[in-house]
């Protein structure tokens, strides 16, 4: 596989991984904040 | 392929007989699992932070990646071997745990990322690779192993 192709695949997949992780952990943090709001107003 | 049959077999295997009966042996294997995790995490962070230009800046990144990759291979073999032994003690319980499957999925993806993306890319001269691609791969690599570790810890709290 050429370097240019590998760079495109690696870059795209990395963006997908980072984006998915940010989305997933943001949802977790928002859930915790919602619980804190329910508990303490 | 019947995955549950494999877990039933593991639960009744000689490996499970040892892991369930001998707490001391289980503890020793668990220590090796933890040491392998430390090695994997340390090597991943060292290599990826070098790619990001944070540490070991006076050492060529190719040298750092070559050296850390060897220990990533060793750590993965040790992790999988000790992990199978530990899983044999609670095989059926793990089969029904969704976080165990989250960990396995992220582990398989992590192994794919290391051997199909990161290593082939980093075999090229790092100076010839787009710096942004290098940075993205470094951050994604650390993210994947963070998710594997976090999912693993989540099993214990689920």
N, CA and C atoms of all chains as a GROMACS GRO file, in nm:
protein
  597
    1UNK      N    1   0.086  -0.120   0.000
    1UNK     CA    2   0.000   0.000   0.000
    1UNK      C    3   0.089   0.124   0.000
    2UNK      N    4   0.053   0.223  -0.083
    2UNK     CA    5   0.138   0.343  -0.091
    2UNK      C    6   0.121   0.430   0.034
    3UNK      N    7   0.221   0.514   0.056
    3UNK     CA    8   0.217   0.600   0.175
    3UNK      C    9   0.096   0.693   0.171
    4UNK      N   10   0.066   0.747   0.051
    4UNK     CA   11  -0.047   0.841   0.040
    4UNK      C   12  -0.179   0.775   0.080
    5UNK      N   13  -0.200   0.650   0.033
    5UNK     CA   14  -0.324   0.577   0.066
    5UNK      C   15  -0.329   0.547   0.216
    6UNK      N   16  -0.216   0.499   0.268
    6UNK     CA   17  -0.208   0.466   0.410
    6UNK      C   18  -0.234   0.589   0.497
    7UNK      N   19  -0.182   0.703   0.454
    7UNK     CA   20  -0.203   0.828   0.528
    7UNK      C   21  -0.351   0.865   0.533
    8UNK      N   22  -0.419   0.847   0.416
    8UNK     CA   23  -0.562   0.881   0.411
    8UNK      C   24  -0.642   0.789   0.502
    9UNK      N   25  -0.615   0.658   0.496
    9UNK     CA   26  -0.688   0.562   0.580
    9UNK      C   27  -0.660   0.589   0.728
   10UNK      N   28  -0.532   0.607   0.761
   10UNK     CA   29  -0.492   0.629   0.902
   10UNK      C   30  -0.554   0.758   0.955
   11UNK      N   31  -0.549   0.864   0.876
   11UNK     CA   32  -0.604   0.993   0.919
   11UNK      C   33  -0.755   0.985   0.938
   12UNK      N   34  -0.825   0.923   0.842
   12UNK     CA   35  -0.971   0.912   0.849
   12UNK      C   36  -1.016   0.829   0.967
   13UNK      N   37  -0.952   0.713   0.983
   13UNK     CA   38  -0.988   0.623   1.093
   13UNK      C   39  -0.958   0.687   1.228
   14UNK      N   40  -0.847   0.759   1.234
   14UNK     CA   41  -0.810   0.825   1.360
   14UNK      C   42  -0.912   0.931   1.397
   15UNK      N   43  -0.955   1.009   1.298
   15UNK     CA   44  -1.058   1.111   1.323
   15UNK      C   45  -1.186   1.046   1.373
   16UNK      N   46  -1.222   0.933   1.312
   16UNK     CA   47  -1.343   0.860   1.351
   16UNK      C   48  -1.332   0.811   1.497
   17UNK      N   49  -1.216   0.758   1.532
   17UNK     CA   50  -1.193   0.708   1.668
   17UNK      C   51  -1.202   0.822   1.769
   18UNK      N   52  -1.131   0.932   1.739
   18UNK     CA   53  -1.128   1.046   1.833
   18UNK      C   54  -1.268   1.106   1.848
   19UNK      N   55  -1.338   1.121   1.735
   19UNK     CA   56  -1.474   1.177   1.737
   19UNK      C   57  -1.570   1.090   1.817
   20UNK      N   58  -1.563   0.958   1.794
   20UNK     CA   59  -1.652   0.865   1.865
   20UNK      C   60  -1.626   0.869   2.015
   21UNK      N   61  -1.497   0.873   2.053
   21UNK     CA   62  -1.462   0.875   2.196
   21UNK      C   63  -1.511   1.004   2.260
   22UNK      N   64  -1.493   1.118   2.192
   22UNK     CA   65  -1.540   1.247   2.246
   22UNK      C   66  -1.691   1.243   2.265
   23UNK      N   67  -1.763   1.192   2.165
   23UNK     CA   68  -1.909   1.182   2.173
   23UNK      C   69  -1.949   1.092   2.291
   24UNK      N   70  -1.889   0.973   2.300
   24UNK     CA   71  -1.927   0.876   2.402
   24UNK      C   72  -1.903   0.931   2.543
   25UNK      N   73  -1.783   0.987   2.566
   25UNK     CA   74  -1.753   1.035   2.702
   25UNK      C   75  -1.826   1.166   2.734
   26UNK      N   76  -1.862   1.244   2.630
   26UNK     CA   77  -1.944   1.364   2.654
   26UNK      C   78  -2.081   1.323   2.707
   27UNK      N   79  -2.138   1.217   2.647
   27UNK     CA   80  -2.269   1.167   2.691
   27UNK      C   81  -2.260   1.121   2.837
   28UNK      N   82  -2.150   1.052   2.871
   28UNK     CA   83  -2.131   1.005   3.009
   28UNK      C   84  -2.126   1.124   3.106
   29UNK      N   85  -2.050   1.226   3.068
   29UNK     CA   86  -2.035   1.343   3.155
   29UNK      C   87  -2.169   1.415   3.170
   30UNK      N   88  -2.244   1.427   3.059
   30UNK     CA   89  -2.375   1.493   3.065
   30UNK      C   90  -2.470   1.416   3.155
   31UNK      N   91  -2.462   1.281   3.150
   31UNK     CA   92  -2.544   1.196   3.238
   31UNK      C   93  -2.513   1.224   3.385
   32UNK      N   94  -2.383   1.235   3.415
   32UNK     CA   95  -2.341   1.261   3.554
   32UNK      C   96  -2.391   1.398   3.598
   33UNK      N   97  -2.378   1.498   3.509
   33UNK     CA   98  -2.424   1.634   3.542
   33UNK      C   99  -2.575   1.634   3.567
   34UNK      N  100  -2.648   1.556   3.485
   34UNK     CA  101  -2.794   1.548   3.501
   34UNK      C  102  -2.830   1.487   3.637
   35UNK      N  103  -2.755   1.381   3.674
   35UNK     CA  104  -2.777   1.316   3.804
   35UNK      C  105  -2.749   1.412   3.919
   36UNK      N  106  -2.638   1.489   3.904
   36UNK     CA  107  -2.601   1.586   4.009
   36UNK      C  108  -2.710   1.692   4.023
   37UNK      N  109  -2.765   1.733   3.908
   37UNK     CA  110  -2.870   1.836   3.910
   37UNK      C  111  -2.995   1.781   3.978
   38UNK      N  112  -3.029   1.653   3.948
   38UNK     CA  113  -3.145   1.590   4.010
   38UNK      C  114  -3.125   1.578   4.162
   39UNK      N  115  -3.002   1.546   4.202
   39UNK     CA  116  -2.974   1.524   4.343
   39UNK      C  117  -2.964   1.654   4.422
   40UNK      N  118  -2.902   1.754   4.363
   40UNK     CA  119  -2.874   1.877   4.439
   40UNK      C  120  -2.944   2.002   4.386
   41UNK      N  121  -3.016   1.986   4.275
   41UNK     CA  122  -3.094   2.098   4.222
   41UNK      C  123  -3.017   2.202   4.146
   42UNK      N  124  -2.091  -1.961   1.426
   42UNK     CA  125  -2.007  -2.002   1.539
   42UNK      C  126  -2.080  -1.975   1.670
   43UNK      N  127  -2.087  -2.078   1.755
   43UNK     CA  128  -2.157  -2.063   1.882
   43UNK      C  129  -2.060  -2.012   1.989
   44UNK      N  130  -2.070  -1.882   2.017
   44UNK     CA  131  -1.978  -1.820   2.112
   44UNK      C  132  -2.004  -1.871   2.254
   45UNK      N  133  -2.133  -1.891   2.286
   45UNK     CA  134  -2.167  -1.936   2.422
   45UNK      C  135  -2.105  -2.073   2.451
   46UNK      N  136  -2.101  -2.158   2.346
   46UNK     CA  137  -2.042  -2.292   2.363
   46UNK      C  138  -1.896  -2.280   2.405
   47UNK      N  139  -1.825  -2.182   2.348
   47UNK     CA  140  -1.685  -2.161   2.386
   47UNK      C  141  -1.675  -2.122   2.533
   48UNK      N  142  -1.765  -2.033   2.580
   48UNK     CA  143  -1.762  -1.989   2.720
   48UNK      C  144  -1.798  -2.104   2.815
   49UNK      N  145  -1.893  -2.190   2.768
   49UNK     CA  146  -1.929  -2.308   2.849
   49UNK      C  147  -1.810  -2.402   2.860
   50UNK      N  148  -1.740  -2.419   2.746
   50UNK     CA  149  -1.622  -2.506   2.745
   50UNK      C  150  -1.514  -2.449   2.839
   51UNK      N  151  -1.494  -2.315   2.829
   51UNK     CA  152  -1.392  -2.249   2.912
   51UNK      C  153  -1.425  -2.264   3.060
   52UNK      N  154  -1.555  -2.252   3.092
   52UNK     CA  155  -1.601  -2.260   3.231
   52UNK      C  156  -1.576  -2.399   3.290
   53UNK      N  157  -1.577  -2.502   3.203
   53UNK     CA  158  -1.560  -2.639   3.252
   53UNK      C  159  -1.419  -2.692   3.226
   54UNK      N  160  -1.331  -2.607   3.174
   54UNK     CA  161  -1.198  -2.653   3.134
   54UNK      C  162  -1.106  -2.672   3.255
   55UNK      N  163  -0.990  -2.735   3.236
   55UNK     CA  164  -0.890  -2.754   3.342
   55UNK      C  165  -0.836  -2.619   3.389
   56UNK      N  166  -0.838  -2.520   3.294
   56UNK     CA  167  -0.792  -2.385   3.328
   56UNK      C  168  -0.883  -2.326   3.436
   57UNK      N  169  -1.015  -2.347   3.418
   57UNK     CA  170  -1.114  -2.297   3.515
   57UNK      C  171  -1.101  -2.369   3.648
   58UNK      N  172  -1.068  -2.499   3.642
   58UNK     CA  173  -1.051  -2.575   3.766
   58UNK      C  174  -0.940  -2.512   3.850
   59UNK      N  175  -0.832  -2.471   3.785
   59UNK     CA  176  -0.719  -2.409   3.857
   59UNK      C  177  -0.758  -2.269   3.905
   60UNK      N  178  -0.813  -2.186   3.812
   60UNK     CA  179  -0.841  -2.046   3.847
   60UNK      C  180  -0.947  -2.033   3.956
   61UNK      N  181  -1.043  -2.131   3.960
   61UNK     CA  182  -1.148  -2.125   4.062
   61UNK      C  183  -1.100  -2.179   4.197
   62UNK      N  184  -1.013  -2.278   4.192
   62UNK     CA  185  -0.974  -2.345   4.317
   62UNK      C  186  -0.855  -2.280   4.388
   63UNK      N  187  -0.766  -2.222   4.310
   63UNK     CA  188  -0.642  -2.170   4.371
   63UNK      C  189  -0.637  -2.017   4.362
   64UNK      N  190  -0.680  -1.953   4.469
   64UNK     CA  191  -0.682  -1.806   4.473
   64UNK      C  192  -0.543  -1.746   4.458
   65UNK      N  193  -0.442  -1.814   4.515
   65UNK     CA  194  -0.304  -1.764   4.508
   65UNK      C  195  -0.254  -1.762   4.364
   66UNK      N  196  -0.285  -1.868   4.289
   66UNK     CA  197  -0.243  -1.876   4.149
   66UNK      C  198  -0.312  -1.767   4.069
   67UNK      N  199  -0.444  -1.749   4.095
   67UNK     CA  200  -0.519  -1.645   4.026
   67UNK      C  201  -0.456  -1.509   4.051
   68UNK      N  202  -0.418  -1.485   4.178
   68UNK     CA  203  -0.360  -1.354   4.214
   68UNK      C  204  -0.228  -1.331   4.140
   69UNK      N  205  -0.146  -1.436   4.130
   69UNK     CA  206  -0.016  -1.423   4.061
   69UNK      C  207  -0.039  -1.392   3.913
   70UNK      N  208  -0.133  -1.464   3.851
   70UNK     CA  209  -0.162  -1.440   3.709
   70UNK      C  210  -0.216  -1.298   3.691
   71UNK      N  211  -0.299  -1.255   3.787
   71UNK     CA  212  -0.354  -1.120   3.779
   71UNK      C  213  -0.244  -1.014   3.785
   72UNK      N  214  -0.140  -1.041   3.866
   72UNK     CA  215  -0.026  -0.949   3.874
   72UNK      C  216   0.042  -0.939   3.737
   73UNK      N  217   0.060  -1.055   3.669
   73UNK     CA  218   0.120  -1.053   3.536
   73UNK      C  219   0.031  -0.976   3.437
   74UNK      N  220  -0.102  -0.990   3.454
   74UNK     CA  221  -0.197  -0.916   3.369
   74UNK      C  222  -0.179  -0.765   3.390
   75UNK      N  223  -0.168  -0.726   3.517
   75UNK     CA  224  -0.150  -0.584   3.549
   75UNK      C  225  -0.016  -0.532   3.498
   76UNK      N  226   0.091  -0.614   3.513
   76UNK     CA  227   0.223  -0.573   3.464
   76UNK      C  228   0.222  -0.558   3.312
   77UNK      N  229   0.152  -0.650   3.245
   77UNK     CA  230   0.141  -0.642   3.098
   77UNK      C  231   0.064  -0.516   3.058
   78UNK      N  232  -0.040  -0.482   3.137
   78UNK     CA  233  -0.117  -0.360   3.109
   78UNK      C  234  -0.029  -0.236   3.125
   79UNK      N  235   0.051  -0.237   3.235
   79UNK     CA  236   0.143  -0.124   3.259
   79UNK      C  237   0.242  -0.110   3.143
   80UNK      N  238   0.296  -0.224   3.100
   80UNK     CA  239   0.394  -0.223   2.990
   80UNK      C  240   0.328  -0.170   2.863
   81UNK      N  241   0.210  -0.225   2.831
   81UNK     CA  242   0.142  -0.180   2.709
   81UNK      C  243   0.111  -0.030   2.715
   82UNK      N  244   0.051   0.011   2.827
   82UNK     CA  245   0.016   0.153   2.842
   82UNK      C  246   0.139   0.242   2.835
   83UNK      N  247   0.245   0.201   2.905
   83UNK     CA  248   0.368   0.281   2.906
   83UNK      C  249   0.430   0.294   2.768
   84UNK      N  250   0.434   0.182   2.696
   84UNK     CA  251   0.495   0.184   2.563
   84UNK      C  252   0.412   0.264   2.463
   85UNK      N  253   0.280   0.249   2.474
   85UNK     CA  254   0.190   0.324   2.384
   85UNK      C  255   0.206   0.474   2.410
   86UNK      N  256   0.202   0.512   2.539
   86UNK     CA  257   0.212   0.654   2.573
   86UNK      C  258   0.349   0.710   2.534
   87UNK      N  259   0.455   0.633   2.560
   87UNK     CA  260   0.590   0.681   2.525
   87UNK      C  261   0.600   0.704   2.374
   88UNK      N  262   0.558   0.603   2.296
   88UNK     CA  263   0.568   0.615   2.150
   88UNK      C  264   0.482   0.728   2.095
   89UNK      N  265   0.358   0.735   2.146
   89UNK     CA  266   0.265   0.835   2.092
   89UNK      C  267   0.302   0.978   2.135
   90UNK      N  268   0.350   0.992   2.259
   90UNK     CA  269   0.393   1.128   2.301
   90UNK      C  270   0.520   1.170   2.226
   91UNK      N  271   0.603   1.072   2.187
   91UNK     CA  272   0.720   1.106   2.105
   91UNK      C  273   0.673   1.155   1.967
   92UNK      N  274   0.571   1.088   1.913
   92UNK     CA  275   0.517   1.130   1.782
   92UNK      C  276   0.458   1.270   1.791
   93UNK      N  277   0.403   1.303   1.910
   93UNK     CA  278   0.344   1.437   1.929
   93UNK      C  279   0.452   1.540   1.964
   94UNK      N  280   0.576   1.494   1.979
   94UNK     CA  281   0.687   1.585   2.010
   94UNK      C  282   0.687   1.635   2.153
   95UNK      N  283   0.630   1.553   2.245
   95UNK     CA  284   0.622   1.596   2.385
   95UNK      C  285   0.744   1.548   2.464
   96UNK      N  286   0.788   1.423   2.440
   96UNK     CA  287   0.901   1.372   2.518
   96UNK      C  288   1.006   1.306   2.428
   97UNK      N  289   1.124   1.282   2.486
   97UNK     CA  290   1.238   1.219   2.417
   97UNK      C  291   1.267   1.286   2.282
   98UNK      N  292   1.261   1.419   2.282
   98UNK     CA  293   1.275   1.492   2.156
   98UNK      C  294   1.415   1.478   2.094
   99UNK      N  295   1.514   1.442   2.180
   99UNK     CA  296   1.650   1.427   2.127
   99UNK      C  297   1.675   1.288   2.068
  100UNK      N  298   1.575   1.200   2.075
  100UNK     CA  299   1.587   1.066   2.016
  100UNK      C  300   1.498   1.060   1.892
  101UNK      N  301   1.551   1.009   1.778
  101UNK     CA  302   1.465   1.002   1.658
  101UNK      C  303   1.337   0.920   1.686
  102UNK      N  304   1.224   0.969   1.637
  102UNK     CA  305   1.096   0.901   1.667
  102UNK      C  306   1.094   0.758   1.611
  103UNK      N  307   1.167   0.733   1.502
  103UNK     CA  308   1.174   0.597   1.445
  103UNK      C  309   1.234   0.500   1.548
  104UNK      N  310   1.337   0.546   1.620
  104UNK     CA  311   1.404   0.462   1.720
  104UNK      C  312   1.307   0.432   1.836
  105UNK      N  313   1.238   0.537   1.882
  105UNK     CA  314   1.143   0.520   1.993
  105UNK      C  315   1.032   0.423   1.953
  106UNK      N  316   0.976   0.441   1.833
  106UNK     CA  317   0.866   0.355   1.787
  106UNK      C  318   0.912   0.211   1.772
  107UNK      N  319   1.031   0.189   1.712
  107UNK     CA  320   1.083   0.053   1.695
  107UNK      C  321   1.098  -0.018   1.830
  108UNK      N  322   1.154   0.053   1.926
  108UNK     CA  323   1.178  -0.008   2.058
  108UNK      C  324   1.049  -0.033   2.135
  109UNK      N  325   0.957   0.063   2.130
  109UNK     CA  326   0.831   0.045   2.204
  109UNK      C  327   0.744  -0.063   2.139
  110UNK      N  328   0.749  -0.074   2.005
  110UNK     CA  329   0.666  -0.173   1.936
  110UNK      C  330   0.698  -0.315   1.982
  111UNK      N  331   0.828  -0.343   2.006
  111UNK     CA  332   0.868  -0.477   2.051
  111UNK      C  333   0.798  -0.511   2.183
  112UNK      N  334   0.794  -0.414   2.273
  112UNK     CA  335   0.733  -0.438   2.404
  112UNK      C  336   0.582  -0.438   2.398
  113UNK      N  337   0.526  -0.369   2.299
  113UNK     CA  338   0.380  -0.376   2.279
  113UNK      C  339   0.343  -0.519   2.239
  114UNK      N  340   0.424  -0.581   2.151
  114UNK     CA  341   0.399  -0.720   2.109
  114UNK      C  342   0.402  -0.814   2.229
  115UNK      N  343   0.508  -0.801   2.311
  115UNK     CA  344   0.523  -0.888   2.428
  115UNK      C  345   0.405  -0.867   2.524
  116UNK      N  346   0.371  -0.741   2.549
  116UNK     CA  347   0.264  -0.710   2.644
  116UNK      C  348   0.130  -0.765   2.596
  117UNK      N  349   0.103  -0.756   2.466
  117UNK     CA  350  -0.025  -0.806   2.415
  117UNK      C  351  -0.037  -0.957   2.431
  118UNK      N  352   0.072  -1.029   2.404
  118UNK     CA  353   0.070  -1.175   2.421
  118UNK      C  354   0.046  -1.209   2.568
  119UNK      N  355   0.117  -1.140   2.659
  119UNK     CA  356   0.101  -1.166   2.802
  119UNK      C  357  -0.040  -1.130   2.849
  120UNK      N  358  -0.094  -1.019   2.797
  120UNK     CA  359  -0.229  -0.975   2.835
  120UNK      C  360  -0.334  -1.078   2.794
  121UNK      N  361  -0.324  -1.125   2.671
  121UNK     CA  362  -0.425  -1.219   2.620
  121UNK      C  363  -0.415  -1.353   2.694
  122UNK      N  364  -0.291  -1.402   2.713
  122UNK     CA  365  -0.274  -1.531   2.782
  122UNK      C  366  -0.327  -1.524   2.926
  123UNK      N  367  -0.286  -1.419   3.000
  123UNK     CA  368  -0.332  -1.408   3.139
  123UNK      C  369  -0.480  -1.376   3.145
  124UNK      N  370  -0.529  -1.302   3.045
  124UNK     CA  371  -0.672  -1.265   3.040
  124UNK      C  372  -0.761  -1.387   3.022
  125UNK      N  373  -0.718  -1.481   2.936
  125UNK     CA  374  -0.798  -1.603   2.915
  125UNK      C  375  -0.804  -1.684   3.045
  126UNK      N  376  -0.690  -1.692   3.114
  126UNK     CA  377  -0.688  -1.766   3.242
  126UNK      C  378  -0.785  -1.701   3.342
  127UNK      N  379  -0.777  -1.567   3.354
  127UNK     CA  380  -0.864  -1.498   3.450
  127UNK      C  381  -1.011  -1.509   3.410
  128UNK      N  382  -1.038  -1.501   3.280
  128UNK     CA  383  -1.178  -1.511   3.233
  128UNK      C  384  -1.235  -1.649   3.261
  129UNK      N  385  -1.150  -1.752   3.264
  129UNK     CA  386  -1.201  -1.888   3.286
  129UNK      C  387  -1.267  -1.902   3.423
  130UNK      N  388  -1.227  -1.818   3.519
  130UNK     CA  389  -1.284  -1.827   3.654
  130UNK      C  390  -1.429  -1.778   3.658
  131UNK      N  391  -1.464  -1.688   3.566
  131UNK     CA  392  -1.600  -1.629   3.566
  131UNK      C  393  -1.655  -1.624   3.424
  132UNK      N  394  -1.631  -1.730   3.348
  132UNK     CA  395  -1.661  -1.728   3.204
  132UNK      C  396  -1.808  -1.699   3.172
  133UNK      N  397  -1.899  -1.768   3.241
  133UNK     CA  398  -2.042  -1.752   3.209
  133UNK      C  399  -2.089  -1.611   3.249
  134UNK      N  400  -2.040  -1.564   3.365
  134UNK     CA  401  -2.076  -1.429   3.412
  134UNK      C  402  -2.030  -1.324   3.309
  135UNK      N  403  -1.910  -1.343   3.258
  135UNK     CA  404  -1.855  -1.248   3.159
  135UNK      C  405  -1.936  -1.249   3.029
  136UNK      N  406  -1.982  -1.369   2.991
  136UNK     CA  407  -2.057  -1.380   2.865
  136UNK      C  408  -2.179  -1.288   2.868
  137UNK      N  409  -2.241  -1.274   2.985
  137UNK     CA  410  -2.363  -1.192   2.996
  137UNK      C  411  -2.333  -1.046   3.033
  138UNK      N  412  -2.206  -1.010   3.040
  138UNK     CA  413  -2.169  -0.872   3.078
  138UNK      C  414  -2.141  -0.788   2.953
  139UNK      N  415  -2.222  -0.684   2.932
  139UNK     CA  416  -2.207  -0.605   2.809
  139UNK      C  417  -2.074  -0.528   2.806
  140UNK      N  418  -2.021  -0.492   2.925
  140UNK     CA  419  -1.894  -0.418   2.927
  140UNK      C  420  -1.775  -0.508   2.891
  141UNK      N  421  -1.791  -0.638   2.919
  141UNK     CA  422  -1.688  -0.732   2.876
  141UNK      C  423  -1.680  -0.731   2.723
  142UNK      N  424  -1.797  -0.729   2.659
  142UNK     CA  425  -1.799  -0.728   2.512
  142UNK      C  426  -1.751  -0.594   2.458
  143UNK      N  427  -1.778  -0.486   2.532
  143UNK     CA  428  -1.725  -0.354   2.490
  143UNK      C  429  -1.573  -0.358   2.495
  144UNK      N  430  -1.519  -0.422   2.601
  144UNK     CA  431  -1.374  -0.431   2.614
  144UNK      C  432  -1.315  -0.517   2.502
  145UNK      N  433  -1.378  -0.632   2.475
  145UNK     CA  434  -1.327  -0.722   2.372
  145UNK      C  435  -1.330  -0.654   2.234
  146UNK      N  436  -1.440  -0.581   2.208
  146UNK     CA  437  -1.452  -0.512   2.079
  146UNK      C  438  -1.342  -0.407   2.065
  147UNK      N  439  -1.323  -0.327   2.173
  147UNK     CA  440  -1.220  -0.223   2.164
  147UNK      C  441  -1.080  -0.284   2.160
  148UNK      N  442  -1.060  -0.399   2.228
  148UNK     CA  443  -0.930  -0.466   2.224
  148UNK      C  444  -0.898  -0.515   2.082
  149UNK      N  445  -0.998  -0.579   2.019
  149UNK     CA  446  -0.978  -0.628   1.882
  149UNK      C  447  -0.950  -0.510   1.788
  150UNK      N  448  -1.024  -0.400   1.808
  150UNK     CA  449  -1.002  -0.282   1.726
  150UNK      C  450  -0.862  -0.224   1.752
  151UNK      N  451  -0.821  -0.225   1.879
  151UNK     CA  452  -0.688  -0.175   1.915
  151UNK      C  453  -0.578  -0.256   1.847
  152UNK      N  454  -0.593  -0.389   1.849
  152UNK     CA  455  -0.494  -0.477   1.784
  152UNK      C  456  -0.492  -0.450   1.634
  153UNK      N  457  -0.612  -0.435   1.576
  153UNK     CA  458  -0.621  -0.403   1.432
  153UNK      C  459  -0.550  -0.270   1.404
  154UNK      N  460  -0.575  -0.171   1.489
  154UNK     CA  461  -0.517  -0.038   1.468
  154UNK      C  462  -0.363  -0.043   1.476
  155UNK      N  463  -0.312  -0.119   1.572
  155UNK     CA  464  -0.166  -0.129   1.589
  155UNK      C  465  -0.102  -0.196   1.467
  156UNK      N  466  -0.157  -0.314   1.429
  156UNK     CA  467  -0.088  -0.394   1.327
  156UNK      C  468  -0.130  -0.364   1.182
  157UNK      N  469  -0.247  -0.303   1.163
  157UNK     CA  470  -0.290  -0.276   1.026
  157UNK      C  471  -0.275  -0.129   0.988
  158UNK      N  472  -0.267  -0.040   1.087
  158UNK     CA  473  -0.260   0.104   1.057
  158UNK      C  474  -0.130   0.166   1.110
  159UNK      N  475  -0.112   0.160   1.243
  159UNK     CA  476  -0.002   0.234   1.306
  159UNK      C  477   0.135   0.182   1.261
  160UNK      N  478   0.154   0.050   1.274
  160UNK     CA  479   0.285  -0.006   1.241
  160UNK      C  480   0.319   0.008   1.092
  161UNK      N  481   0.227  -0.028   1.000
  161UNK     CA  482   0.262  -0.010   0.858
  161UNK      C  483   0.294   0.136   0.823
  162UNK      N  484   0.217   0.230   0.882
  162UNK     CA  485   0.241   0.373   0.853
  162UNK      C  486   0.377   0.417   0.907
  163UNK      N  487   0.407   0.375   1.031
  163UNK     CA  488   0.529   0.423   1.095
  163UNK      C  489   0.655   0.350   1.049
  164UNK      N  490   0.639   0.254   0.956
  164UNK     CA  491   0.757   0.190   0.895
  164UNK      C  492   0.823   0.286   0.795
  165UNK      N  493   0.743   0.381   0.746
  165UNK     CA  494   0.798   0.483   0.654
  165UNK      C  495   0.880   0.582   0.736
  166UNK      N  496   0.968   0.653   0.665
  166UNK     CA  497   1.045   0.759   0.729
  166UNK      C  498   0.946   0.862   0.785
  167UNK      N  499   0.954   0.890   0.914
  167UNK     CA  500   0.854   0.978   0.976
  167UNK      C  501   0.856   1.118   0.917
  168UNK      N  502   0.971   1.158   0.866
  168UNK     CA  503   0.981   1.290   0.804
  168UNK      C  504   0.900   1.301   0.676
  169UNK      N  505   0.871   1.184   0.614
  169UNK     CA  506   0.796   1.187   0.488
  169UNK      C  507   0.645   1.179   0.511
  170UNK      N  508   0.604   1.154   0.637
  170UNK     CA  509   0.460   1.142   0.668
  170UNK      C  510   0.405   1.280   0.705
  171UNK      N  511   0.283   1.308   0.659
  171UNK     CA  512   0.216   1.434   0.694
  171UNK      C  513   0.213   1.448   0.847
  172UNK      N  514   0.267   1.557   0.903
  172UNK     CA  515   0.271   1.572   1.050
  172UNK      C  516   0.134   1.562   1.116
  173UNK      N  517   0.030   1.609   1.048
  173UNK     CA  518  -0.106   1.602   1.105
  173UNK      C  519  -0.156   1.458   1.112
  174UNK      N  520  -0.118   1.378   1.013
  174UNK     CA  521  -0.156   1.236   1.017
  174UNK      C  522  -0.086   1.169   1.136
  175UNK      N  523   0.042   1.201   1.155
  175UNK     CA  524   0.117   1.145   1.268
  175UNK      C  525   0.050   1.182   1.400
  176UNK      N  526   0.012   1.309   1.413
  176UNK     CA  527  -0.051   1.355   1.538
  176UNK      C  528  -0.186   1.284   1.560
  177UNK      N  529  -0.265   1.274   1.452
  177UNK     CA  530  -0.396   1.210   1.464
  177UNK      C  531  -0.381   1.063   1.504
  178UNK      N  532  -0.285   0.994   1.441
  178UNK     CA  533  -0.264   0.852   1.473
  178UNK      C  534  -0.219   0.837   1.618
  179UNK      N  535  -0.133   0.928   1.666
  179UNK     CA  536  -0.085   0.922   1.804
  179UNK      C  537  -0.201   0.941   1.902
  180UNK      N  538  -0.286   1.041   1.878
  180UNK     CA  539  -0.398   1.069   1.968
  180UNK      C  540  -0.500   0.954   1.963
  181UNK      N  541  -0.527   0.904   1.840
  181UNK     CA  542  -0.624   0.794   1.825
  181UNK      C  543  -0.572   0.670   1.895
  182UNK      N  544  -0.442   0.642   1.883
  182UNK     CA  545  -0.383   0.524   1.947
  182UNK      C  546  -0.401   0.531   2.100
  183UNK      N  547  -0.369   0.646   2.159
  183UNK     CA  548  -0.384   0.661   2.305
  183UNK      C  549  -0.532   0.651   2.343
  184UNK      N  550  -0.620   0.707   2.259
  184UNK     CA  551  -0.764   0.703   2.287
  184UNK      C  552  -0.815   0.559   2.290
  185UNK      N  553  -0.774   0.480   2.189
  185UNK     CA  554  -0.821   0.341   2.180
  185UNK      C  555  -0.781   0.263   2.306
  186UNK      N  556  -0.654   0.275   2.347
  186UNK     CA  557  -0.609   0.197   2.463
  186UNK      C  558  -0.670   0.251   2.593
  187UNK      N  559  -0.703   0.381   2.596
  187UNK     CA  560  -0.775   0.436   2.711
  187UNK      C  561  -0.913   0.371   2.720
  188UNK      N  562  -0.981   0.360   2.605
  188UNK     CA  563  -1.115   0.300   2.603
  188UNK      C  564  -1.108   0.153   2.644
  189UNK      N  565  -1.006   0.080   2.597
  189UNK     CA  566  -0.990  -0.061   2.635
  189UNK      C  567  -0.977  -0.071   2.788
  190UNK      N  568  -0.889   0.013   2.845
  190UNK     CA  569  -0.867   0.009   2.991
  190UNK      C  570  -0.993   0.051   3.066
  191UNK      N  571  -1.058   0.157   3.020
  191UNK     CA  572  -1.178   0.206   3.090
  191UNK      C  573  -1.290   0.104   3.083
  192UNK      N  574  -1.308   0.038   2.968
  192UNK     CA  575  -1.413  -0.066   2.957
  192UNK      C  576  -1.380  -0.183   3.048
  193UNK      N  577  -1.251  -0.215   3.058
  193UNK     CA  578  -1.208  -0.324   3.146
  193UNK      C  579  -1.241  -0.295   3.291
  194UNK      N  580  -1.216  -0.172   3.333
  194UNK     CA  581  -1.247  -0.134   3.472
  194UNK      C  582  -1.398  -0.131   3.494
  195UNK      N  583  -1.473  -0.093   3.389
  195UNK     CA  584  -1.619  -0.084   3.398
  195UNK      C  585  -1.681  -0.220   3.429
  196UNK      N  586  -1.615  -0.329   3.381
  196UNK     CA  587  -1.667  -0.465   3.408
  196UNK      C  588  -1.682  -0.484   3.559
  197UNK      N  589  -1.582  -0.436   3.633
  197UNK     CA  590  -1.582  -0.453   3.778
  197UNK      C  591  -1.691  -0.375   3.850
  198UNK      N  592  -1.747  -0.275   3.786
  198UNK     CA  593  -1.849  -0.191   3.850
  198UNK      C  594  -1.987  -0.209   3.788
  199UNK      N  595  -2.002  -0.315   3.706
  199UNK     CA  596  -2.132  -0.333   3.637
  199UNK      C  597  -2.208  -0.452   3.696
   0.00000   0.00000   0.00000
